[in-house]
Amino acid sequence: MGAGALAIRQSKSAVRLKEDMKKIASLPLSKQKDSACPKVFGVSLLELQQQGLSKNGIPIVVWNIVEYLTQHGMTQEGLFRVNGSMKMVEQLRLQYERGEEVELAKDGDVYSAASLLKLFLRELPDGIITSALHSKFIQLYQGANISAAAGKDVGGEVLEDGRNEVQRESKLKELLKELPDAHYCLLKYLCRFLIQVAEHHVENRMNLCNLATVFGPNCFHVPAGFEGIKEQEICNKIMTKMLESYSTLFEVESLKKEEENPVCEELARIILVKVTKSTKEGSSRTHLVPQPSLSVGTPQVSLRLSDSSSCLKEMDLTDEISFINSGALFFRYRDMGGLEGDEGLR
């Protein structure tokens, strides 16, 4: 091959390489990223957990946004109602998608972070309220609206049936338990955060009803069209109910978590037991006994106490049992003559 032919081939290769580089540069950044970097937006909550992109069951992106807004955004007027910069929201999204460490205080602002949270919820393949359970939620409160419309008295006021409302709340609680764990955990976390936001409604102008109106469409994915509009109204009412009755609807789970993590409260609970006088000469002591399960109630207990001067004597400890919540453990001994001091403990 002559020198001229070789030069022509090298020139063609250089042109081809240059064209390929142009094509790569024209691709969106989301297409250029390493395929090993997992997606954050538009993937299921379960997949995020499997990829290690969750913290205590909460997607890391949600966790970061909530932490940031809790510190910097609670008093911002129109929080979640006022949209952030679309350009900034997209930049933050791309940073998360590329697996970069995002500093919202540096790279974003309150309104953009709030908009990013709503975007994440909207792009979940299956909403927080899953499609499998969506219709059950709608039917529960759609029936409530029909019943209310039919239950008017002579004065034209809607009759409020307390028992029906209690039953409906109980059914809602059961429906929430049917959600997958990842969805239930995120919903509970989100509701708790929104309640904290509403506590600052004087400054941010966002009460529970306003927040439910904003987050109803993000938690419930309704179909398009007129039917979707009607469903969305019901979904917003359900969202309001979940915020207003948070402590009731999520109560069982809260107790379960406390039992699983008895770090401070359980160690601080003590039973103070006053021992009745022995049949022989002796002293009365105040003993600390580990508290049983709260559901057990006041136990009927008997202990055998011994000292160097007497044999084992069974003593009835049901005379008085007092539950004390304290941050410190203590022991207290006293003679029978000092029992009058117990009045301060009752």
Secondary structure, 3 states (H helix, E strand, C coil): CCHHHHHHHHHHHHHHHHHHHHHHHHCCHHHHCCCCCCCCCCCCHHHHHHCCCEECCEEHHHHHHHHHHHHHCCCCCCCCCCCCCHHHHHHHHHHHHCCCCCCHHHHCCHHHHHHHHHHHHHCCCCCCCCHHHHHHHHHHHHHHHHHHHHCECCCCCECCCHHHHHHHHHHHHHHHHCCCHHHHHHHHHHHHHHHHHHCCHHHHCCCHHHHHHHHHHHHCCCCCCHHHHHHHHHHHHHHHHHHHCHHHHCHHHHHHHHHHCCCCHHHHEEEEEECCCCCCCCCCEEEEECCCCCCCCCCCCEEEEEECCEEEEEEECCCEEEEEECCCCCCEECCHHHHHHHHHHC
